[in-house]
């Protein structure tokens, strides 16, 4: 069982379980985000057209009514993860240096 002390090592699904156990809200919007987090492992995990970062960010924006020691610890950990995730360098694939279909020739009309 994951507790507040184990939050840094917990998956997003485990954090969602902690939230459910502590916060009994009737508001459907945070519940939807908690349900989405329950299906995620990390911030990079895809969730339909979004990813874990978007789900967690949305949850943090709408969970202002959740208070207490557990709420503070969980929110702090989620913010820490978002900040650490945003600092990671973005690795993009580089385009090939050579055109795949051979050299491109341009005529006076601007067509090959």
Order of alpha helices (4+ residues) and beta strands (2+ residues): alpha-alpha-beta-beta-alpha-alpha
